[in-house]
Amino acid sequence: MGAHKNGDVIEKRTVLYNEAVTLTGYGVYNLYVLLAAGGCLMCVIVETMSMSFVTPAAQCDLNLSLAQKGILASIAFIGVFVSSHMWGFLADTRGRKNVLVFCLISSSVLSLICSIVPWAWLFILLRFLNGALIGGSSSIIYAFAGEFHNDRFRPMIISWISSFVALGQTYIPGLAWAILPATWSYELPAIGITFRPWRLLVIVYAVPSLIVAALLAALPESPKFLLTEGKHDETLRILTKMYRKNTGKRGDLYPVKKIILDEIPADKDESKSNVFVSMWRQTVPLFHREHVFKTIFVSYLQFGVFLSASALQLWFPEILTSLNRYSQEVSNSDVQFCKSVNYKPVDARSVANLFSFFSYLRADNVTEAAACNDEVTSDVYPVILGVGVAIGVAYIIIGAIINKIGKKQLLAGVAFVTAACGLTAQYIYGYVTILVLVGIFLLISSCIGIVNAFVVDLYPTNIRAMALAISLMFGRIGAAVGSNLVGIMFYNYCDYLFIMFGINHICECIFAQHMQWLLFFFCFSVNFVGHTVTEATESKYKH
């Protein structure tokens, strides 16, 4: 069958899914997917990282102890870690879109409730639940967006989606800078709180999730997921609409009549089973012989990148404060990283407990100040904003060159350069130079998009969201572990801080550069052992 236009016949044919997506072109529809998916990732960053600015301003109203401040810094990451597995399962079995919309709306509602909470324990609990909900968005969005694109554009789009991380990292300090320095307050006796700027800031941080949920609601389910579910006609309708939007042509000119999945679909167990059994069945394939080393590989990469990026970002305001304070006592050319950190050690060690989750273990050794001080200094905001913009530019550049240079080379190159800058910043003198080098080190967060591009390419559709969820779960573990390691090392073992990060980055380089050889060696070893065991078993029964 064919469609006619100006006497020409449009031949309809049967194609693989990747070709079917390629034939839709690249245009307005893809840009909308990019905007919605990137906005979703921005919301994840805002909800998980915003407490580094809210906590100091809220400490008096909520009567936060040092231990509670430490928990607030990492509680969202713990929530993400706890829930990631479940969201990956739901996305691979129930679909991507509905899970994303639910997670964004529910996490936003919890944040709005947080803005009027009068008790510290309830605030912490709600932030944990908020992290558990927003974790669904972080583990699913890459799979959802990637399945609207072909093999050529997918790595680039995933990297550009990750650039919205930088938008979140500028949104957080930008709004804090605009709102927190204000001194107004309103008594709300009905709920027993004083409504002050930090509560308004929590509300403002929650609003983007509602906006992005509306953007995602206008999109269909992932067409590739629908195809794996046997919904061919629905998949064809979505791709035809993409063709119309991208090319401006009529839908009947889309030259596809049948789409074949370009991977072997997994067998579906139609028997009824409880959710835990189903989750187990969805997870087990990640650790089968053909996928286990991939799972270990990407989980380590996520762990390492998040350990360096998220941990130091949580401490970046304090690093800036230390450098700024020390630069006022000596000339700028005499400022050195660890000397700045160790300046006024009594005050510094009190602040060191601010973000350390382990402060519960030593809270009894810390003496709180008699008078609570929640005064917010605005000196650090411009620098943090500048770093956020730089990270955004790095994401855009990576998205533009990832197909030309390759994922492995980019990941290894960024890891090496950032490690070198971090080590140099630790030993060099000069206030501005240190700021620039530490800012370049924070560009390691741009590797998150590269690692997620690895995951999307390495796994088939039916377990892709689960693979992202599991690997990002290890990433969040890295963020929580890193923030607490930095909290301990920052004031006690400063000279070894960037050495630890440097070793981590070197390992990332090795894994990225030699991934194929490591995969080959592992698969060969597993096959050899399996073949040997099989032969031994057969020989035993023959005799």
PELIN-V416870 format. One record per pair of residues at least 4 apart in sequence whose ideal C-beta (glycine too) atoms are under 8 Angstrom apart, sorted by the first residue. I is the first residue (numbers start at 1). J is the second residue. Records with the same first field share a line. If there is no record, write none. Layout:
I=J  J
This chain:
1=12  257
2=9  10  11  12
3=9  10  12  250  252  253
4=8  9  10
5=10  250  253
10=252  253  255
11=255
12=255  256  257
13=255  256  257  258
14=256  257  258  259  260
15=19  20  23  256  258  259  260
16=20  259  260  261  262
17=21  224  227  259  260  261  262
18=22  150  151  262
19=23  150
20=24  239  256  259
21=148  149  150  223  239  242
22=150  152
23=239  243  254  255  256
24=29  239  242  243  246  247  254
25=242  243  246  247
26=30  153  246
27=31  245  246  247
28=32  245  246
29=33  148  241  242  245  246
30=34  148  149  153  157  242  246
31=35
32=36  215  219
33=37  145  148  149  157  219
34=38  145  157  160  161
35=39  215
36=40  212  215  216  218  219
37=41  141  142  144  145  161
38=42  160  161  163  164  167
39=43  164  208  211  212  215
40=44  100  104  137  141  212  216
41=45  137  138  141  161  162  164  165  168
42=46  164  165  167  168  171  208  212
43=47  104  107  134  137  168  208  209  212
44=48  134  135  137  138  141  168
45=49  164  165  168  169  172
46=50  168  171  172  205  208  209
47=76  107  111  130  131  134  205  206  209
48=76  77  80  131  134
49=76  168  169  172  310  313  314
50=54  172  201  202  205
51=55  72  73  75  76  127
52=73  172  313  314  317  355
53=57  172  173  176  180  201  317
54=58  176  198  201  202  205
55=59  64  69  72  73  354
56=69  354  374  376
57=180  196  197  198  201  374  376
58=62  64  123  198  199  374
59=63  64  69  372  374
60=372  373  374
61=193  194  196  198  374
62=68  117  118  119  120  123
63=120  372
64=68  69  72  120
65=69  120  363  368
66=70  350  353  354  359  363  366  368
67=71  353  359  360  363
68=72  120  124
69=73  353  354  355  359
70=74  353  354  355  356  357  358  359  360  487
71=75  124  357  360
72=123  124  127
73=314  354  355  357  483
74=78  314  355  357  479  480  483  484
75=79  124  127  128  131
76=80  127  128  130  131  134
77=81  131  310  476  477  479  480  483
78=82  128  131  476  480
79=83  127  128  129  130  131  132  133  134  135
80=84  131  132  134  135  138  472  473  476
81=135  473  476  477  480
82=132  135
83=87  131  132  133  135  136
84=88  135  136  138  139  469  470  472  473  476
85=89  279  283  466  469  470  473
86=90  279
87=91  99  103  135  136  139  140  465  469
88=92  139  140  282  465  466  467  468  469  470
89=93  275  278  279  282  283  466  469
90=94  99  136
91=95  96  99  136  139  140  143  144  465  466  469
92=282  462  463  464  465  466
93=278  282
94=98  99
95=99  221  222  225
96=100  140  143  144  147  221  222  225  465
97=101  144  216  217  219  220  221  222
98=102  221
99=103  136  140
100=104  136  137  140  141  144  213  216
101=105  213  216  217
102=106  136
103=107  133  134  135  136  137  140
104=108  134  137  209  210  212  213  216
105=109  209  210  213
106=110  133
107=111  130  133  134  137  206  209
108=112  206  207  209  210  213
109=113
110=114  126  129  130  133
111=115  130  202  203  205  206  209
112=202  203  206
113=117  126
114=123  126  127  130  202
115=199  200  202  203  206
116=188  191  193  195  199
117=122  123  126  193
118=122  191  192  193
119=123
120=124
121=125
122=126
123=127
124=128
125=129
126=130
127=131
128=132
129=133
130=134
131=135
134=138  209
135=139  472  476
136=140
137=141
138=472
139=465  468  469  472  473
140=144  465  468  469
141=145  161
142=146  158  161  452  455  456  468
143=147  222  456  464  465  468
144=148  222  465
145=149  157  158  161
146=154  157  158  456  464
147=222  223  224  225  461  464
148=222  223  242
149=153  154  157
150=154
151=457
152=156  403
153=157
154=158  453  456  457
155=159  402  403  407  453  456  457
156=160  399  400  402  403
157=161  399
158=162  449  452  453  456
159=163  395  398  399  402  449  450  453
160=395  396  399  449
161=449
162=395  446  448  449  452
163=167  392  395  396  399  446  449
164=168
165=169  391  395  445  448  449
166=170  388  389  390  391  392  393  394  395
167=171  388  392
168=172
169=173  313  384  387  388  391  445
170=174  385  388  389  392
171=175  208
172=176  205
173=177  380  381  384  385  388
174=178  381  385
175=179  201  204  205
176=180  201  376  381
177=181  378  381  382  385
179=197  198  200  201  204
180=197  198  201  376  378
181=197  376  378
182=197
183=197
184=196  197
185=194  195  196
186=194  195
187=194  195
188=192  193  194  195
193=199
195=199  200
196=200
197=201
198=202
199=203
200=204
201=205
202=206
203=207
206=210
207=211
208=212
209=213
210=214
211=215
212=216
213=217
214=218
215=219
220=238  241
221=225  226  238
222=226
223=227  234  235  238  239
224=228  235  261  461
225=229  461
226=231  234  235  238
227=231  232  235  259  261  461
228=261  265  266  461  462
231=235
232=236  258  259
233=237
234=238
235=239  259
236=240  256  258  259
237=241
238=242
239=243  254  256  259
240=244  251  254  256
241=245  251
242=246
243=247  249  251  253  254
244=248  249  250  251  254
249=253  254
261=265  461
263=460  461
264=460
265=462
266=285  460  462  463
269=273  281
273=277  278  281
274=278
275=279
276=280
277=281
278=282
279=283
280=284
282=463  466
283=287  466  470
284=288
285=291  463
286=291  292  295  459  463  466  467  470
287=291  292  295
288=292
289=523  526  527  530
290=523
291=295  459  463  467
292=296
293=297  518  519  522  523
294=298  458  459  467  519
295=299  467  470  471
296=300
297=301  511  515  518  519
298=302  451  454  455  458  467  471
299=303  470  471  474
300=304  474  507  511
301=305  411  451  454  471  508  511  512
302=306  448  451  471  472  474  475  478
303=307  474  475  477  478
304=308  478  504  505  507  508
305=309  444  445  447  448  451  475  478  508
306=310  311  448  475  476  477  478  479  482
307=311  478  479  481  482  485  504
308=312  418  441  444  482  501  504  505
309=313  442  444  445  447  448  479
310=314  445  478  479  482  483
311=315  478  479  481  482  483  485  486
312=316  319  438  441  442  482  486  501
313=442  445
314=355  483  486
315=319  355  483  486  487  490
316=320  380  384  387  438  442
317=321  380  384
318=322  351  354  355  490
319=323  341  438
320=324  379  380  383  384  435
321=325  377  379  380
322=326  340  341  343  348
323=327  335  337  340  431  434  435
324=328  379  380
325=329  340  343  344
326=330  335  339  340  343
327=332  335  340  431
329=343
330=334  335
331=335
332=430  431  432
333=429  430  431
334=429
335=339  340  429  430  431  434
336=340  427  428  429  434
337=341  425  426  427  428  434  438  494
338=342  426  494  495
339=343
341=348  490  491  494
342=348  491  494
343=348
344=348
345=349  491
346=350
347=351
348=352  491
349=353  491
350=366  367  369
352=356  487  490  491  492
353=359  362  363  366  487
355=483  486  487
356=484  487  488
357=480  483  484  487
358=362  484  487  488
359=363  366  487
362=366
369=373
380=384
381=385
382=386
383=387  435  439
384=388
385=389
386=390  439
387=391  439  442
388=392
389=393
390=394  439  440  443
391=395  442  443  445  446
392=396
393=397
394=398  414  443  446
395=399  446  449
396=400
397=401
398=402  410  414  446  449  450
399=449
401=405  410
402=406  407  410  450  453
405=409  410  413
406=410
407=411  450  453  454  457  512
408=412  512  513  515
409=413  513
410=414  447  450
411=415  447  450  451  508  509  512
412=416  508  509  512  513
413=417
414=418  443  444  446  447  450
415=419  444  447  505  506  508  509  512
416=420  505  506  509
417=421  440  443
418=422  440  441  442  443  444  505
419=423  441  501  502  505  506
420=424  502
421=425  437  438  440  441
422=426  437  438  441  498  501  502  505
423=427  498  499  502
424=428  437
425=433  434  437  438  441  498
426=494  495  497  498  499
428=433  434  437
429=433
430=434
431=435
432=436
433=437
434=438
435=439
436=440
437=441
438=442
439=443
441=498  501
444=505
446=450
447=451  508
448=452  475
449=453
450=454
451=455  471
452=456  468  472
453=457
454=458
455=459  464  467  468  471
456=464  468
458=467
459=463  464  467
460=464
463=467
464=468
465=469
466=470
467=471
468=472
469=473
470=474
471=475
472=476
473=477
474=478
475=479
476=480
477=481
478=482
479=483
480=484
481=485
482=486
483=487
484=488
485=489  500
486=490  497
488=492  493
489=493  494  496  497  500
490=494  497
493=497
495=499
496=500
497=501
498=502
499=503
500=504
501=505
502=506
503=507
504=508
505=509
506=510
507=511
508=512
509=513
510=514
511=515  518
514=518
515=519
516=520
517=521
518=522
519=523
520=524
521=525
522=526
523=527
524=528
525=529
526=530
527=531
528=532
529=533
530=534
531=535
532=536
533=537
534=538
535=539
536=540
537=541
538=542
539=543
